[in-house]
Amino acid sequence: MKRWLRTLLILLPITCLALCGLTVFVFLPQLREARAANSQGTATATVERRDLDDVLIASGTLRPERSVNLVFEVSGSVRAVNVRPGDAVKAGDVLATLDTTQLEHQLEQARQSLIIQEANYANAIKPPSEREVTQARAALAQAEATLANAQATFDNQQNVITQSCANVAATEDNFKLAQDAYDRYVAEGYQFDVDFRPDMDSQAGKALKQARDQRDSAAASCSAARRTQSSDAALKAAEAQVAQAQAALNALLEGATKEQREIAAAQLAQAKLNLTQAERNLSKATLSAPVNGILSAVNISEGQVVGSGAQPAFVLADTSALYVEIGVDEVDISRVQVGQQVRFTLLGVLSENALKGVVERKNVAGEAVQGVVTYGVRIKVTDRVPQLLGMTADVEIIIATRNGVLTVPTRAIRRAADGRQFVLVQRTEGDPAQIEVQSGLSVGELTEVSGEGLREGQTVLIGSTTTRTAGGGLFGGGR
């Protein structure tokens, strides 16, 4: 006999014995358990096709997009307050106004100043008109004529003085000669007559008197001429008028200098800025809502004096978007991802259907409170919800979803000694059939299963024990 045939005859009985032992020690006890279960009314369940969601449960608070502090940027007395705390307002709604009397006065002043500076700038840059040039030339000619008259008057007065004072020296000499003659007349008279008395009616006396009168008359005429002479101030003033008229004509012909134009332009720009600021200040006396929202605080009243940068007049909750803010435990935060869908309910709102949202952001820095570390997660509300800010929300973050999968109670899944998973499917006649399965997502008491021969509607036997894997799932399923 060939060696391979002899080896086959030896191994065949051994293999048969091994299979019989496996049947006796593994499958027969399970079949007996199934039979016992059937005989004792063991619980059963139906294989169902359904959707499974693995969710993370948390609670949080309904929050607005942001809170906006609204303040008056100008000081004044509050004229009117149009809203109360809790009012819903739209963007552009007037919340309050200030008294604008002073602001309107400042605006009018700025307008008048701008008109003046516009005229100054226009004069600085425009060329002269023929009329203006003609007037400037006429003014120069008038000033020159005035100067000529002043010069002529001044020169004529000099001639008068010269003529009036020309005889003063001659009359003074004649007076001295007459005085000498009179002195000799007196001396000779005393020499020949001790009783002599000078006589002014004598020839020498009359000559002296006439010479004195002539001298005094000439001196008086000269003094009078000098007194009536005008000072050269009039002449200098006339000269200054000519220079001024000439400069005005030159400036008119040359136009404004670069520096003058720049100054006029700067003054005009400043006047425009002042007007813009005055208009802005007047507009700031009205405080309007920048966005749609709810007024969470009103801190002013009519008649109250407010200053710029003081306490916010209003606190506006921007409800253009609503969020639910929750804290997630550190053991669960790794399961939360941006974009995951969310279901939630509001504690004070009765609703048949859960509201919807989406995870928008999660913090990467945790916060420890009494030894418990949590991470903030922000959920954007995508449904229309009552704007009851601060209300508590019970949240379910959908971590994973299985749509239209076969499910059985988790306790219906059994594990063989070699690690295989199976369920016992009840049959109309005979012992339950054993179907090998693979488990998937587990949610609550249900687990996703799949396997050849497993169909929706089949009845499975529920065992008394189950086995869980690390991480909270069953047989490798999700949490």
C-alpha positions as CSV (number, residue, x, y, z in Angstrom):
1,M,0.0,0.0,0.0
2,K,1.3,3.4,-0.9
3,R,2.5,5.6,1.9
4,W,0.0,8.5,1.3
5,L,-2.9,6.2,1.4
6,R,-1.8,4.7,4.6
7,T,-1.5,8.2,6.1
8,L,-5.0,9.1,4.9
9,L,-6.5,6.0,6.5
10,I,-4.8,7.0,9.8
11,L,-5.9,10.7,9.8
12,L,-9.4,10.2,8.6
13,P,-10.7,8.5,11.8
14,I,-8.9,11.1,13.9
15,T,-10.6,14.0,12.0
16,C,-14.0,12.4,12.4
17,L,-13.5,12.0,16.2
18,A,-12.5,15.7,16.4
19,L,-15.6,16.9,14.6
20,C,-17.8,14.7,16.8
21,G,-16.2,16.2,19.9
22,L,-16.8,19.7,18.6
23,T,-20.4,19.0,18.0
24,V,-20.9,17.4,21.4
25,F,-19.1,20.1,23.4
26,V,-20.0,23.3,21.4
27,F,-23.1,23.1,19.3
28,L,-25.2,20.6,21.2
29,P,-25.2,22.6,24.4
30,Q,-26.4,25.7,22.4
31,L,-29.1,23.7,20.7
32,R,-30.2,22.3,24.0
33,E,-30.4,25.9,25.3
34,A,-32.5,26.9,22.4
35,R,-34.8,23.9,22.8
36,A,-35.0,24.7,26.6
37,A,-35.7,28.3,25.8
38,N,-38.5,27.4,23.5
39,S,-40.0,25.0,26.0
40,Q,-39.8,27.5,28.8
41,G,-41.1,30.5,26.8
42,T,-37.9,32.4,26.3
43,A,-38.3,36.1,25.1
44,T,-38.1,36.7,21.5
45,A,-37.8,39.8,19.2
46,T,-38.3,40.6,15.6
47,V,-35.5,41.6,13.2
48,E,-36.4,45.2,12.2
49,R,-35.1,47.6,9.6
50,R,-34.8,51.1,11.0
51,D,-32.6,54.2,11.3
52,L,-30.1,54.4,14.2
53,D,-28.5,57.5,15.6
54,D,-25.6,57.5,17.9
55,V,-26.0,60.7,20.0
56,L,-24.2,62.6,22.6
57,I,-26.5,64.2,25.2
58,A,-25.8,67.5,26.8
59,S,-27.6,70.6,28.0
60,G,-26.9,74.3,27.4
61,T,-28.4,77.8,27.0
62,L,-29.9,79.6,24.0
63,R,-27.7,82.6,23.2
64,P,-27.9,85.4,20.6
65,E,-25.2,86.1,18.0
66,R,-23.8,88.8,20.2
67,S,-24.7,91.5,22.6
68,V,-24.2,95.1,21.4
69,N,-23.6,98.0,23.7
70,L,-25.2,101.2,22.3
71,V,-24.0,104.6,23.5
72,F,-24.5,108.2,22.5
73,E,-21.3,109.6,21.0
74,V,-22.3,113.2,21.9
75,S,-23.4,114.7,25.1
76,G,-26.8,116.2,25.8
77,S,-30.2,115.9,27.4
78,V,-32.4,112.9,26.5
79,R,-35.5,114.1,24.6
80,A,-37.3,110.8,24.1
81,V,-36.9,107.1,24.8
82,N,-39.0,105.0,22.4
83,V,-38.5,101.4,23.7
84,R,-38.6,99.3,26.8
85,P,-36.5,96.3,28.0
86,G,-37.6,93.1,26.1
87,D,-38.8,94.9,23.0
88,A,-38.0,93.4,19.7
89,V,-36.6,96.0,17.3
90,K,-35.5,96.0,13.6
91,A,-32.3,97.5,12.2
92,G,-32.9,101.3,11.8
93,D,-35.5,101.6,14.5
94,V,-35.0,104.9,16.5
95,L,-34.4,103.9,20.1
96,A,-33.9,107.4,21.7
97,T,-33.0,111.0,20.8
98,L,-31.2,113.9,22.4
99,D,-32.2,117.6,22.5
100,T,-30.5,119.1,19.3
101,T,-30.9,122.8,19.8
102,Q,-27.1,123.4,20.4
103,L,-26.1,120.9,17.8
104,E,-28.3,122.6,15.2
105,H,-26.8,126.0,16.1
106,Q,-23.3,124.6,15.6
107,L,-24.3,123.2,12.2
108,E,-25.5,126.6,11.0
109,Q,-22.3,128.2,12.1
110,A,-20.3,125.6,10.2
111,R,-22.4,126.2,7.1
112,Q,-21.8,130.0,7.2
113,S,-18.1,129.5,7.7
114,L,-18.0,127.3,4.7
115,I,-19.7,129.9,2.5
116,I,-17.1,132.5,3.6
117,Q,-14.1,130.2,2.9
118,E,-15.6,129.2,-0.5
119,A,-15.7,132.9,-1.5
120,N,-12.1,133.4,-0.2
121,Y,-10.8,130.5,-2.2
122,A,-12.7,131.5,-5.3
123,N,-11.1,135.0,-5.1
124,A,-7.7,133.4,-4.6
125,I,-7.8,131.3,-7.8
126,K,-9.8,133.4,-10.2
127,P,-8.1,135.8,-12.7
128,P,-8.9,139.6,-12.4
129,S,-11.7,141.1,-14.5
130,E,-11.2,144.0,-16.8
131,R,-13.3,146.1,-14.5
132,E,-11.1,145.3,-11.5
133,V,-8.0,146.1,-13.4
134,T,-9.5,149.4,-14.6
135,Q,-10.5,150.3,-11.1
136,A,-7.0,149.4,-9.8
137,R,-5.4,151.6,-12.4
138,A,-7.7,154.4,-11.6
139,A,-6.9,154.1,-8.0
140,L,-3.2,154.3,-8.8
141,A,-3.7,157.4,-11.0
142,Q,-5.6,159.1,-8.2
143,A,-2.9,158.3,-5.7
144,E,-0.3,159.6,-8.1
145,A,-2.3,162.9,-8.6
146,T,-2.6,163.3,-4.9
147,L,1.1,162.8,-4.5
148,A,1.8,165.4,-7.2
149,N,-0.5,167.9,-5.5
150,A,1.2,167.2,-2.1
151,Q,4.6,167.7,-3.7
152,A,3.6,170.9,-5.4
153,T,2.1,172.3,-2.2
154,F,5.2,171.3,-0.3
155,D,7.5,173.0,-2.9
156,N,5.4,176.2,-3.0
157,Q,5.5,176.5,0.7
158,Q,9.3,176.3,0.5
159,N,9.3,179.2,-2.0
160,V,7.1,181.3,0.2
161,I,9.4,180.8,3.1
162,T,12.4,181.6,1.1
163,Q,10.8,184.9,-0.1
164,S,9.4,185.7,3.3
165,C,12.7,185.3,5.1
166,A,14.9,186.8,2.4
167,N,14.7,190.4,4.0
168,V,15.2,189.4,7.6
169,A,19.0,189.6,7.3
170,A,18.9,193.0,5.5
171,T,16.5,194.6,7.9
172,E,18.6,193.2,10.8
173,D,21.7,195.0,9.3
174,N,19.7,198.2,8.8
175,F,18.5,198.0,12.4
176,K,22.1,197.7,13.6
177,L,23.2,200.7,11.6
178,A,20.2,202.7,12.9
179,Q,21.0,201.6,16.4
180,D,24.7,202.8,16.0
181,A,23.5,206.2,14.6
182,Y,21.1,206.7,17.5
183,D,23.8,205.7,20.0
184,R,26.1,208.4,18.5
185,Y,23.2,210.9,18.6
186,V,22.8,210.3,22.3
187,A,26.5,210.4,23.1
188,E,27.0,213.6,21.3
189,G,24.0,215.1,23.0
190,Y,25.4,214.4,26.5
191,Q,28.8,215.6,25.5
192,F,27.6,219.1,24.6
193,D,24.7,219.5,27.1
194,V,24.6,218.0,30.5
195,D,20.8,218.4,30.5
196,F,20.4,216.6,27.3
197,R,17.4,214.2,27.0
198,P,17.2,211.7,24.1
199,D,14.3,212.4,21.8
200,M,12.8,209.5,19.8
201,D,11.2,212.1,17.5
202,S,14.6,213.2,16.5
203,Q,15.9,212.2,13.1
204,A,18.1,209.4,14.6
205,G,15.2,208.2,16.8
206,K,12.8,208.0,14.0
207,A,15.4,206.2,11.8
208,L,16.0,203.7,14.6
209,K,12.2,203.2,15.1
210,Q,11.7,202.7,11.4
211,A,14.6,200.2,11.2
212,R,13.3,198.3,14.2
213,D,9.8,198.1,12.7
214,Q,11.1,196.9,9.4
215,R,13.2,194.2,11.1
216,D,10.3,193.1,13.3
217,S,8.0,193.0,10.3
218,A,10.4,190.9,8.2
219,A,10.9,188.5,11.1
220,A,7.2,188.2,11.7
221,S,6.5,187.4,8.0
222,C,9.2,184.8,8.0
223,S,7.9,183.2,11.2
224,A,4.3,183.3,9.8
225,A,5.5,181.5,6.6
226,R,7.3,178.9,8.6
227,R,4.3,178.3,10.8
228,T,1.9,177.8,7.8
229,Q,4.2,175.3,6.2
230,S,2.8,171.7,6.2
231,S,5.0,168.9,7.4
232,D,6.3,166.3,5.0
233,A,3.8,163.8,6.6
234,A,1.2,164.6,4.0
235,L,3.8,164.1,1.3
236,K,4.9,160.8,2.8
237,A,1.3,159.7,3.2
238,A,0.7,160.5,-0.5
239,E,3.8,158.5,-1.4
240,A,2.5,155.5,0.7
241,Q,-0.9,155.7,-1.1
242,V,0.9,155.5,-4.4
243,A,3.0,152.5,-3.3
244,Q,-0.1,150.8,-2.0
245,A,-2.1,151.4,-5.1
246,Q,0.8,150.1,-7.3
247,A,1.1,147.0,-5.1
248,A,-2.6,146.3,-5.4
249,L,-2.5,146.7,-9.2
250,N,0.5,144.4,-9.4
251,A,-1.1,141.8,-7.1
252,L,-4.3,141.9,-9.2
253,L,-2.3,141.4,-12.4
254,E,-0.1,138.6,-11.0
255,G,-2.9,136.9,-9.1
256,A,-2.6,135.1,-5.7
257,T,0.7,133.6,-4.7
258,K,1.1,129.9,-4.3
259,E,1.2,130.3,-0.6
260,Q,-2.0,132.3,-0.6
261,R,-3.7,129.7,-2.7
262,E,-2.6,126.9,-0.4
263,I,-3.8,128.8,2.7
264,A,-7.1,129.5,1.1
265,A,-7.4,125.8,0.0
266,A,-6.5,124.6,3.6
267,Q,-9.1,127.0,5.1
268,L,-11.7,125.7,2.7
269,A,-10.9,122.1,3.5
270,Q,-11.1,122.8,7.2
271,A,-14.5,124.5,6.8
272,K,-15.8,121.4,5.0
273,L,-14.5,119.1,7.7
274,N,-16.1,121.3,10.4
275,L,-19.4,121.1,8.5
276,T,-19.2,117.3,8.1
277,Q,-18.4,116.9,11.8
278,A,-21.3,119.2,12.8
279,E,-23.7,117.1,10.6
280,R,-22.3,113.9,12.1
281,N,-22.8,115.2,15.6
282,L,-26.4,116.1,14.8
283,S,-27.0,112.6,13.5
284,K,-25.4,111.1,16.6
285,A,-28.2,112.7,18.7
286,T,-30.4,109.9,17.3
287,L,-29.6,106.4,18.5
288,S,-30.9,103.6,16.2
289,A,-30.7,99.9,16.3
290,P,-27.8,98.6,14.1
291,V,-29.3,95.1,13.7
292,N,-32.5,93.2,14.4
293,G,-32.6,92.1,18.0
294,I,-34.1,92.2,21.5
295,L,-33.3,94.9,24.0
296,S,-32.0,93.2,27.1
297,A,-31.3,96.5,28.9
298,V,-32.5,100.2,28.8
299,N,-30.3,102.4,31.0
300,I,-31.6,105.9,30.2
301,S,-34.8,107.9,30.8
302,E,-36.2,111.2,29.4
303,G,-34.6,114.4,30.7
304,Q,-31.4,112.5,31.8
305,V,-28.1,114.2,30.8
306,V,-25.8,111.7,29.1
307,G,-22.2,112.1,28.1
308,S,-20.2,110.5,25.3
309,G,-18.5,107.2,26.3
310,A,-20.7,106.8,29.4
311,Q,-22.6,103.7,30.5
312,P,-24.3,102.0,27.5
313,A,-27.8,103.5,26.9
314,F,-29.0,100.2,25.6
315,V,-27.8,96.6,25.4
316,L,-29.1,94.9,22.2
317,A,-29.1,91.2,21.8
318,D,-28.4,90.5,18.1
319,T,-30.8,87.8,17.1
320,S,-29.8,87.6,13.4
321,A,-28.4,84.2,14.4
322,L,-29.1,82.1,17.6
323,Y,-26.8,79.6,19.2
324,V,-26.9,77.0,21.9
325,E,-23.8,76.9,24.0
326,I,-23.0,73.6,25.8
327,G,-20.2,72.1,27.8
328,V,-18.9,68.6,26.8
329,D,-17.0,66.3,29.1
330,E,-13.4,65.7,28.3
331,V,-14.0,62.0,27.6
332,D,-16.6,62.8,24.9
333,I,-15.1,66.0,23.3
334,S,-13.1,64.0,20.7
335,R,-16.3,62.6,19.3
336,V,-17.7,66.1,18.6
337,Q,-16.8,67.5,15.2
338,V,-17.7,70.7,13.4
339,G,-20.6,70.2,11.0
340,Q,-22.4,67.4,13.0
341,Q,-26.1,67.7,13.1
342,V,-27.9,68.4,16.3
343,R,-31.4,67.9,17.7
344,F,-32.6,69.9,20.7
345,T,-35.6,71.0,22.7
346,L,-36.2,74.1,24.8
347,L,-37.2,73.5,28.4
348,G,-40.0,76.0,28.3
349,V,-41.3,75.4,24.8
350,L,-43.7,72.5,24.0
351,S,-43.1,71.1,20.5
352,E,-43.9,67.8,18.9
353,N,-40.7,67.9,16.7
354,A,-37.2,68.5,17.9
355,L,-35.5,71.7,16.8
356,K,-32.4,71.5,14.6
357,G,-28.9,72.9,14.6
358,V,-25.4,72.2,13.6
359,V,-22.1,72.2,15.5
360,E,-20.3,75.4,14.5
361,R,-17.3,75.5,16.8
362,K,-15.7,73.7,19.7
363,N,-13.1,75.1,22.0
364,V,-9.7,73.5,22.1
365,A,-9.0,74.8,25.6
366,G,-10.9,73.1,28.4
367,E,-12.2,74.7,31.6
368,A,-11.9,72.9,34.9
369,V,-14.7,73.4,37.5
370,Q,-14.5,71.4,40.7
371,G,-12.1,68.9,39.1
372,V,-14.4,68.3,36.0
373,V,-12.9,69.4,32.7
374,T,-15.4,70.5,30.0
375,Y,-15.0,72.0,26.6
376,G,-17.3,74.6,25.2
377,V,-19.2,73.7,22.0
378,R,-21.2,76.3,20.0
379,I,-24.3,75.0,18.1
380,K,-25.9,77.2,15.5
381,V,-29.6,77.0,15.4
382,T,-30.9,76.3,11.9
383,D,-34.6,76.2,12.8
384,R,-36.9,79.0,13.5
385,V,-37.2,79.1,17.3
386,P,-38.9,81.3,19.9
387,Q,-36.5,84.1,20.8
388,L,-36.4,83.3,24.5
389,L,-32.8,84.1,25.2
390,G,-31.2,82.3,28.1
391,M,-33.6,79.4,28.0
392,T,-32.2,75.9,28.8
393,A,-31.8,73.5,25.8
394,D,-31.6,69.7,26.0
395,V,-29.2,68.8,23.2
396,E,-28.5,65.6,21.2
397,I,-25.4,65.8,19.0
398,I,-25.7,63.1,16.3
399,I,-22.3,61.4,16.3
400,A,-23.2,58.7,13.7
401,T,-26.2,57.6,11.7
402,R,-27.2,54.3,10.1
403,N,-30.2,54.5,7.8
404,G,-32.3,51.5,6.9
405,V,-30.2,48.8,8.7
406,L,-31.3,45.5,10.3
407,T,-31.5,45.7,14.1
408,V,-32.0,43.3,16.9
409,P,-32.0,43.7,20.7
410,T,-28.4,43.7,21.8
411,R,-29.1,40.7,24.1
412,A,-30.1,38.6,21.1
413,I,-26.5,38.6,19.9
414,R,-24.5,35.6,21.1
415,R,-20.8,34.8,21.0
416,A,-19.3,31.4,20.3
417,A,-16.2,30.1,21.9
418,D,-14.1,31.0,18.9
419,G,-15.3,34.6,19.0
420,R,-17.9,34.4,16.2
421,Q,-21.2,36.3,16.8
422,F,-24.5,34.7,15.9
423,V,-28.2,34.9,16.6
424,L,-30.7,32.1,17.0
425,V,-33.6,32.5,14.5
426,Q,-36.8,30.8,15.4
427,R,-38.3,28.5,12.8
428,T,-41.8,27.2,12.3
429,E,-40.7,23.6,12.9
430,G,-37.6,22.2,14.5
431,D,-34.8,23.8,16.4
432,P,-33.8,27.5,16.0
433,A,-31.4,28.2,13.2
434,Q,-28.0,29.7,14.0
435,I,-27.1,32.6,11.7
436,E,-23.6,34.2,11.9
437,V,-23.8,38.0,12.1
438,Q,-21.6,41.0,12.2
439,S,-22.6,43.8,14.7
440,G,-22.4,47.5,14.0
441,L,-23.7,50.6,15.7
442,S,-25.3,50.1,19.1
443,V,-27.8,52.6,20.4
444,G,-29.7,51.9,23.6
445,E,-31.0,48.3,23.6
446,L,-30.6,47.9,19.8
447,T,-27.6,46.9,17.7
448,E,-27.1,47.0,14.0
449,V,-26.5,43.5,12.5
450,S,-25.9,41.9,9.1
451,G,-25.3,38.4,8.0
452,E,-26.1,35.9,5.2
453,G,-29.6,34.6,5.7
454,L,-30.7,37.3,8.1
455,R,-33.9,39.1,7.0
456,E,-36.3,41.7,8.2
457,G,-39.3,40.2,10.1
458,Q,-37.4,37.1,11.4
459,T,-37.9,36.2,15.1
460,V,-34.7,35.9,17.2
461,L,-34.2,34.5,20.7
462,I,-33.0,36.9,23.4
463,G,-30.2,35.6,25.6
464,S,-29.7,36.3,29.3
465,T,-26.3,37.9,29.0
466,T,-24.4,40.2,26.7
467,T,-20.8,41.2,26.4
468,R,-19.6,44.8,25.9
469,T,-16.3,45.9,24.4
470,A,-14.1,48.7,25.6
471,G,-15.4,52.1,24.7
472,G,-19.0,51.4,25.6
473,G,-20.1,49.7,22.3
474,L,-21.3,46.2,21.8
475,F,-19.0,43.9,19.8
476,G,-17.1,46.7,18.3
477,G,-20.2,49.0,17.7
478,G,-20.3,52.7,18.4
479,R,-21.2,54.3,21.7
